Amino acid sequence: MGSRVLETWSGVEWPVLIVGLGALLIGAVLPWLTDGWGTDRRVRGGLVLGGVLVCGVALWPAVQSPRAQESGVPQGQLSYPECIAKLNAATNPSSKPSANQPIPDGKIGLVSGISTGLYYKLADDLVKLAGPHQLTLVNRETLGSEDNFRKLVSTENAGIGFVQSDLLDWMRHSTNGEERKQAELLRLVLPLYPEEIHVLARRQLLHLADLAGRHVLTPAGSQGSRYTAQNLLRTAQVQPASLDGSQPLVEAMCSVLLGRADAVVFVQGKPVQSLVNLQELRRGAAGLLDGVHLMPLDMPPHVVGYEVARIDHSDYPWLQAPVQTLSVQAMLMAVDFSLRRTPYEKLRCRQIKQLADLVKAKLPTLRPPDYQQKWLEVDPRHTVRGWKPVECPA
């Protein structure tokens, strides 16, 4: 306590404060030094007002210092561009062009996600795996889970795609009858892996309820993250001041680190490289990292699509203690062609079933460096409540 008081007073501009106090003192005692209370009130008032303003200037750094310490925002350690450069240092975003051209009828459209995301990389793995088996997949870049859902149930050639469980459960129980009907058209090709919900927040924000009236971010281009953030906040009856999805993930993280925003919510399978890179802040900018934490999340009541998950030091070396959070299930979904009898529909049904069987059979061989690390977490036996598997008649 004593050291904190000393730190506060050390921020005072003492010479300026002495001048201000002098002006106040002269303004107060001037009547006794001249003709009594008949002294020109404007002179006395000017001295007092000037003294107050000068004292305010002198004390301002001391006032700001504890506020900065309380919010955890270190002063002058790292600029916003420097923060972004540091977190991007070990991340190699894909420069692969978007594959948004129409997909020929002879090929199977695989809707994935943004080209820098994990869905897109896993889709590339599927393209590579299926090619030698006369299954020609085309990896189609999209905006994420919701975009994939819309494309799967549309008339365009998008027969298979990645969708996260909480969005699908919401659509299946939607008050919109058309959305419920569309969700019923989908079948489970393969349960994939859990995607953890990460909430990087200012350290003083301990629970989801603390985000009421706060500035909350979700990463640009991640529809799944935005949906999950909206769903959790809505379920908890928490109304943030704003929910902004205009910044890429690293920029959003730096906004939180530097106190420009209060929290960023994103859904990705751990470990997320940008979060791993926070360890870089230990060298020269540790104060930034000390001002944030991963907010723990409890299972929301009466909501499906989530599972309890855990994040710890093995995922992110800068974490000092394990954090309980939630996860959604990433799922590979397809349109149900089983009851449709045109030659095209029969062919698609057989192809999708063939792909599902192929992935299950080859799963033990899907290992780094040839395939993404996340295939190691895929369990085809994992139960995803309420979703029928792909079935095709002989």
C-alpha positions in Angstrom: 0.0 0.0 0.0 2.8 2.4 1.0 4.7 1.7 -2.2 1.6 2.4 -4.3 1.2 5.7 -2.6 4.8 6.6 -3.3 4.4 5.6 -6.9 1.4 7.8 -7.2 3.1 10.9 -5.7 6.2 10.2 -7.8 4.2 11.2 -10.8 3.5 14.7 -9.5 5.1 17.6 -11.4 6.4 19.3 -8.3 7.7 22.6 -9.7 4.4 23.2 -11.5 2.5 22.2 -8.3 4.5 24.7 -6.2 3.7 27.5 -8.7 0.0 26.6 -8.6 -0.1 26.4 -4.8 1.7 29.8 -4.7 -1.0 31.4 -6.9 -3.7 29.9 -4.7 -2.0 31.1 -1.5 -1.6 34.6 -2.8 -5.2 34.8 -4.0 -6.3 33.7 -0.5 -4.1 36.0 1.6 -4.2 39.0 -0.8 -6.9 40.8 1.2 -4.7 40.9 4.3 -1.7 42.0 2.3 -3.4 45.0 0.7 -6.6 46.9 1.7 -8.5 44.0 3.2 -11.5 42.4 1.5 -11.9 45.4 -0.8 -9.1 44.1 -3.0 -10.2 43.7 -6.6 -12.2 40.5 -6.7 -11.2 39.9 -10.4 -7.5 39.8 -9.4 -8.2 37.4 -6.5 -10.5 35.3 -8.6 -7.9 35.1 -11.5 -5.2 34.0 -9.1 -7.3 31.3 -7.5 -8.6 30.0 -10.8 -5.1 30.1 -12.3 -3.7 28.3 -9.3 -6.4 25.6 -9.5 -5.6 25.0 -13.2 -1.9 24.9 -12.7 -2.3 22.4 -9.8 -4.5 20.3 -12.0 -1.8 20.1 -14.6 0.8 19.1 -12.0 -1.4 16.4 -10.5 -2.7 14.9 -13.7 0.1 12.4 -14.3 -0.4 11.1 -10.7 -4.1 10.7 -11.3 -3.6 8.9 -14.5 -1.0 6.5 -13.3 -3.2 4.4 -10.9 -5.9 4.3 -13.5 -3.5 2.9 -16.0 -2.3 0.3 -13.5 -5.9 -0.6 -12.6 -6.9 -1.2 -16.2 -3.7 -3.1 -16.9 -2.8 -0.9 -19.9 1.0 -0.3 -19.8 2.1 3.1 -21.1 4.5 3.5 -23.9 5.7 -0.1 -24.2 4.4 -1.2 -27.6 2.6 0.6 -30.4 -0.4 -0.8 -32.2 1.5 -1.6 -35.4 4.4 -3.1 -33.4 1.9 -5.3 -31.6 0.4 -6.6 -34.8 3.9 -7.2 -36.3 4.9 -9.2 -33.2 1.9 -11.4 -33.1 2.1 -12.0 -36.9 5.8 -12.9 -36.7 5.4 -16.7 -36.4 2.2 -16.9 -38.4 2.3 -17.6 -42.1 -1.0 -16.7 -43.6 -1.9 -18.5 -46.8 -1.6 -16.4 -50.0 -3.7 -18.9 -51.9 -6.3 -17.2 -54.1 -10.0 -17.5 -53.5 -11.7 -20.4 -55.3 -15.0 -18.8 -55.9 -15.5 -19.7 -59.5 -18.6 -21.9 -60.4 -17.9 -25.6 -59.8 -18.5 -27.9 -62.8 -21.2 -30.5 -62.4 -18.7 -33.4 -62.7 -16.9 -32.3 -59.5 -18.1 -32.0 -55.9 -18.2 -28.6 -54.3 -16.6 -28.6 -50.8 -17.4 -25.4 -49.0 -14.8 -24.6 -46.3 -13.9 -21.2 -45.0 -11.5 -18.3 -45.4 -8.2 -19.2 -47.1 -6.2 -18.4 -44.0 -8.4 -20.6 -41.7 -8.2 -24.2 -40.6 -11.3 -25.3 -42.4 -9.8 -24.3 -45.7 -6.5 -26.2 -44.9 -8.5 -29.3 -43.9 -10.5 -29.1 -47.1 -7.2 -29.1 -49.1 -6.3 -32.3 -47.3 -9.6 -33.9 -48.3 -9.0 -32.8 -51.9 -5.5 -34.5 -51.8 -6.9 -37.6 -50.1 -9.9 -38.1 -52.5 -8.1 -37.4 -55.8 -6.6 -40.9 -56.3 -9.9 -42.5 -55.6 -11.8 -40.9 -58.5 -13.5 -38.3 -56.2 -12.8 -34.9 -57.5 -13.4 -32.3 -54.8 -13.1 -28.5 -55.4 -12.2 -26.5 -52.3 -14.5 -23.5 -52.3 -13.5 -20.5 -50.1 -16.4 -19.1 -48.1 -17.1 -16.8 -45.1 -17.5 -19.7 -42.7 -20.2 -21.8 -41.0 -23.3 -19.8 -41.8 -22.2 -19.2 -45.4 -21.5 -22.9 -45.7 -25.0 -23.8 -44.4 -26.7 -21.5 -46.9 -24.7 -22.9 -49.8 -25.3 -26.5 -48.8 -29.0 -26.1 -48.8 -29.0 -24.0 -52.0 -29.2 -25.2 -55.6 -25.5 -24.5 -56.3 -23.0 -27.3 -56.5 -22.0 -27.4 -52.8 -22.5 -31.0 -51.8 -20.4 -31.1 -48.7 -19.0 -28.6 -46.2 -17.8 -27.6 -42.7 -20.3 -26.3 -40.1 -20.0 -25.9 -36.4 -22.5 -27.6 -34.1 -24.0 -24.6 -32.2 -25.0 -22.9 -35.5 -26.6 -26.1 -36.8 -28.5 -26.6 -33.6 -29.8 -23.1 -33.7 -31.0 -23.5 -37.3 -32.6 -26.8 -36.5 -34.6 -25.2 -33.6 -35.1 -21.8 -35.3 -38.4 -20.0 -35.0 -38.1 -19.6 -38.8 -39.8 -22.6 -40.3 -37.8 -22.3 -43.5 -34.5 -22.5 -41.6 -35.8 -25.6 -39.7 -36.7 -27.2 -43.0 -33.4 -26.5 -44.5 -31.5 -27.9 -41.5 -33.4 -31.2 -41.9 -31.9 -31.6 -45.3 -28.4 -32.1 -43.9 -26.7 -35.3 -42.9 -23.5 -35.9 -40.9 -20.6 -37.1 -43.0 -18.0 -37.0 -40.2 -17.7 -35.5 -36.7 -14.3 -33.7 -36.7 -12.8 -32.1 -33.6 -13.7 -29.7 -30.8 -13.2 -26.0 -31.5 -12.6 -24.1 -28.3 -14.2 -20.7 -27.6 -11.5 -18.2 -26.7 -12.4 -15.0 -24.9 -9.3 -12.8 -24.6 -10.4 -10.0 -22.2 -9.1 -7.2 -20.0 -8.0 -8.8 -16.7 -10.6 -7.0 -14.6 -13.4 -8.6 -16.7 -13.9 -11.9 -14.9 -17.2 -13.3 -16.3 -19.4 -13.1 -19.3 -21.7 -10.8 -17.4 -18.9 -8.3 -17.1 -19.1 -7.6 -20.9 -22.3 -5.7 -20.4 -21.8 -2.2 -21.8 -18.3 -3.1 -23.1 -16.7 -3.0 -26.5 -16.5 -6.6 -27.8 -14.8 -7.8 -31.0 -15.1 -10.9 -33.2 -12.6 -11.6 -36.0 -13.4 -10.3 -39.5 -14.4 -13.2 -41.8 -15.3 -15.6 -39.0 -19.1 -16.0 -39.2 -18.9 -18.9 -36.7 -17.2 -16.7 -34.1 -19.6 -13.9 -34.5 -22.6 -16.3 -34.2 -21.2 -18.0 -31.1 -20.5 -14.6 -29.4 -24.0 -13.4 -30.2 -25.5 -16.7 -28.9 -23.6 -16.8 -25.7 -24.3 -13.1 -24.9 -27.9 -13.5 -25.8 -28.2 -16.6 -23.6 -26.6 -14.8 -20.7 -28.8 -11.7 -21.3 -25.7 -9.6 -21.7 -25.9 -6.5 -23.9 -22.4 -5.2 -24.9 -22.0 -1.5 -26.0 -20.9 -2.9 -29.4 -20.1 -6.1 -31.1 -17.6 -5.3 -33.9 -16.5 -7.8 -36.5 -14.4 -5.6 -38.7 -10.8 -6.4 -37.6 -8.8 -9.5 -38.4 -7.9 -11.6 -35.4 -4.4 -10.3 -34.7 -5.6 -6.7 -35.0 -8.5 -7.4 -32.6 -6.2 -9.1 -30.1 -3.9 -6.0 -30.2 -6.9 -3.8 -29.7 -7.6 -5.7 -26.4 -4.0 -5.8 -25.4 -3.7 -2.0 -25.8 -7.0 -1.2 -24.1 -8.8 0.0 -27.3 -11.4 -2.8 -26.8 -12.5 -4.9 -23.8 -12.6 -8.4 -25.3 -12.4 -10.5 -28.4 -14.4 -13.7 -28.9 -13.2 -16.3 -31.4 -13.8 -20.0 -32.1 -10.8 -22.0 -33.2 -9.4 -25.4 -32.4 -6.5 -25.0 -30.0 -3.7 -24.1 -30.1 -4.4 -20.9 -32.1 -1.0 -19.7 -33.4 -1.8 -16.0 -32.8 -2.5 -16.8 -29.1 0.7 -18.9 -28.9 2.5 -15.8 -30.2 1.5 -13.8 -27.2 4.5 -15.5 -25.5 6.6 -13.1 -27.6 5.3 -10.2 -25.5 7.3 -11.6 -22.6 10.3 -10.1 -24.3 10.1 -6.4 -23.9 6.3 -5.9 -23.5 5.3 -8.2 -20.6 3.1 -5.5 -19.2 0.7 -5.8 -22.1 0.2 -9.5 -21.4 -0.3 -8.9 -17.7 -3.3 -6.8 -18.5 -5.3 -9.6 -20.2 -6.4 -13.1 -19.6 -8.5 -15.9 -21.1 -12.0 -15.5 -19.6 -13.5 -18.8 -18.2 -16.9 -19.8 -19.5 -19.5 -21.9 -17.8 -22.0 -24.2 -19.6 -25.1 -22.0 -20.4 -28.4 -23.5 -19.3 -30.9 -24.9 -21.8 -28.6 -24.5 -24.8 -27.3 -27.3 -27.0 -24.3 -27.4 -29.3 -21.6 -26.8 -26.6 -19.3 -29.0 -24.5 -17.1 -28.2 -21.6 -13.4 -27.8 -22.6 -10.1 -26.8 -21.0 -7.2 -24.7 -22.0 -3.9 -24.8 -20.2 -0.1 -24.1 -20.3 0.5 -26.9 -22.8 -1.7 -25.0 -25.3 -0.4 -21.5 -24.6 2.9 -21.3 -22.7 2.1 -17.8 -21.2 -0.9 -19.2 -19.3 -0.2 -19.4 -15.6 -3.3 -21.6 -14.7 -5.8 -23.8 -16.6 -8.9 -22.1 -17.9 -12.3 -23.8 -18.2 -14.1 -22.8 -21.4 -16.6 -24.3 -23.9 -16.2 -25.9 -27.3 -18.3 -26.5 -30.3 -18.0 -29.5 -32.6 -16.7 -29.0 -36.1 -18.7 -31.3 -38.4 -18.4 -32.3 -42.1 -22.0 -32.1 -43.4 -23.7 -32.9 -46.7 -27.1 -32.6 -48.3 -29.3 -35.7 -47.9 -29.5 -37.3 -51.3 -30.7 -40.7 -50.1 -34.4 -40.2 -51.0 -33.8 -38.5 -54.4 -33.8 -40.7 -57.4 -32.3 -38.8 -60.4 -29.0 -40.2 -61.8 -27.2 -37.1 -60.5 -28.6 -37.4 -57.0 -27.8 -41.2 -56.9 -24.2 -40.4 -58.0 -23.8 -37.7 -55.4 -25.1 -39.8 -52.6 -22.6 -42.7 -53.5 -19.7 -40.2 -53.8 -20.4 -38.6 -50.4 -20.7 -42.0 -48.7 -17.5 -43.1 -50.4 -15.7 -40.0 -49.1 -16.9 -40.6 -45.5 -15.8 -44.3 -45.7 -12.4 -43.3 -47.2 -11.7 -40.7 -44.5 -12.5 -43.2 -41.7 -10.3 -45.9 -43.4 -7.4 -43.5 -44.0 -7.6 -41.6 -40.7 -4.6 -43.4 -39.1 -2.4 -42.2 -42.0 -3.5 -38.6 -41.9 -0.4 -37.3 -40.0 1.8 -34.3 -40.1 3.7 -33.0 -42.1 1.6 -34.2 -45.0 -1.7 -33.5 -43.3 -3.0 -31.0 -40.7 -2.3 -31.8 -37.1 -6.1 -31.6 -36.3 -6.8 -34.9 -38.0 -5.2 -36.5 -34.9 -8.2 -35.3 -32.9 -10.9 -36.7 -35.2 -12.9 -39.5 -33.7 -15.5 -40.9 -36.1 -17.3 -42.6 -33.2 -17.9 -39.3 -31.4 -21.6 -38.8 -30.8 -23.2 -35.6 -32.2 -26.7 -35.6 -30.7 -29.6 -35.3 -33.1 -27.8 -35.7 -36.5 -28.3 -38.6 -38.8 -25.3 -40.0 -40.6 -25.1 -40.1 -44.4 -26.9 -43.2 -45.7 -27.2 -44.2 -49.3 -29.2 -47.2 -50.8 -27.4 -49.7 -52.9 
